[in-house]
Amino acid sequence: MMNLTILGATGSIGVSTLDVVARYPDRYKVVALSGHTRVELLAEQCHKFNPAYAVVGSATDAQRLTHLLSTRRVNTQVLYGTEALAHIASLPEVDAVMAAIVGAAGLMPTLAAVSAGKRVLLANKEALVMAGDLFMAEVRKSGACLLPIDSEHNAIFQSMPAGYAGNLSRAGVSRILLTASGGPFRDTAIEALSSVTPEQAVAHPKWTMGRKISVDSSTMMNKGLEVIEAHWLFNASANHIEVVIHPQSVIHSLVEYVDGSVLAQLGNPDMRTPIAHALAWPQRIDSGVERLDLFAIGQLTFERPDLARFPCLGLAYQALRAGGNAPAVLNAANEVAVSAFLAGDLPFLKIAAVIAETLAAVPCSEVATIDAVMTADDQGRIAATRALAAYAQ
């Protein structure tokens, strides 16, 4: 029996995780769940899985959740706030933590799980984007087992040689290829993107995701963040990580070897596949995902990304090569810009402009501590908020 904490249980990854877990009641037990503001859904999840703890974002939401659980006679203890998230991520009785809180808010609880030596199922890419060097050092120090959940990184993990020890050349790996769907605007005329609405941007053609990550997919910032994540997960330089647009979203990523071999992981676009892989690793379990029908798909196509159409991807590579605080500043600026776009306060095409101005405005510096990471995050948000003023609708 594996005891689980699921951080971000009410998001798309959390819901998919619980779908897999529910198939194996004799194998997995939910000890703790967190949800930020979706209190009603969290109450339903607590009623079904009866966790010992549930965490929400505020005292008000904690009162609401406590009332909902009392009416259903659920004995889950309700907590709230960032310290409570770290608490449920490091509980002694917990074996594995699904880290699925979106954005910078997921850094500290995910790091708490790592410091406690847990099996960490990493769906929060921002933790590595913001604090990759410190994060990976803590993984090594604590002996935590870090398993990637992003479909691309999970595919790379599956395609790496057995016993891969973090050295690409020694493992015979020449290149990592991250696939990208291209989002909803892959073929849209660039001049038409100026009038894109939030509803259009979140309508992903292949994946069901939250609003923020869907916008990131439409700008390809999501892929840029994944490039930075892959750098830390697989000890690969920017020159050894390439992005390829693959609209069918069947090949989830590829690893190229020095002998000319290219290994790929294929499957239907459903996050339950990498979730089930990480939950059961090194074994395999049925995820509930429909089997891939290659005959129905017919063909697989590939394109080079156009950085004029997707400038956010280029900005991510720029931040990775700059190092230091640049990736944390990049992430902060993107979160501010995407939030403004979703609120109707920033045109779609100006998301990249706000990020570029923020990177230029914040001096590059080293980040030797978590406090330095959080300072970089604050600086990025302040600079991005200033940049917004020039483009506000």
Secondary structure as UniProt FT lines:
FT   STRAND          2..7
FT   TURN            8..10
FT   HELIX           12..22
FT   TURN            25..27
FT   STRAND          28..34
FT   HELIX           39..49
FT   STRAND          53..56
FT   HELIX           59..71
FT   TURN            72..73
FT   STRAND          77..80
FT   HELIX           82..89
FT   TURN            92..93
FT   STRAND          96..99
FT   HELIX           104..106
FT   HELIX           107..115
FT   TURN            116..117
FT   STRAND          119..122
FT   HELIX           126..142
FT   STRAND          145..148
FT   HELIX           151..159
FT   TURN            162..163
FT   TURN            168..172
FT   STRAND          173..180
FT   TURN            184..187
FT   HELIX           190..195
FT   HELIX           198..201
FT   HELIX           211..219
FT   HELIX           221..234
FT   HELIX           238..240
FT   STRAND          241..245
FT   TURN            247..248
FT   STRAND          251..257
FT   TURN            258..259
FT   STRAND          262..266
FT   HELIX           272..280
FT   TURN            281..282
FT   HELIX           294..297
FT   TURN            307..309
FT   HELIX           311..322
FT   TURN            324..325
FT   HELIX           326..342
FT   TURN            343..344
FT   HELIX           348..350
FT   HELIX           351..361
FT   HELIX           370..388
FT   TURN            389..391
//
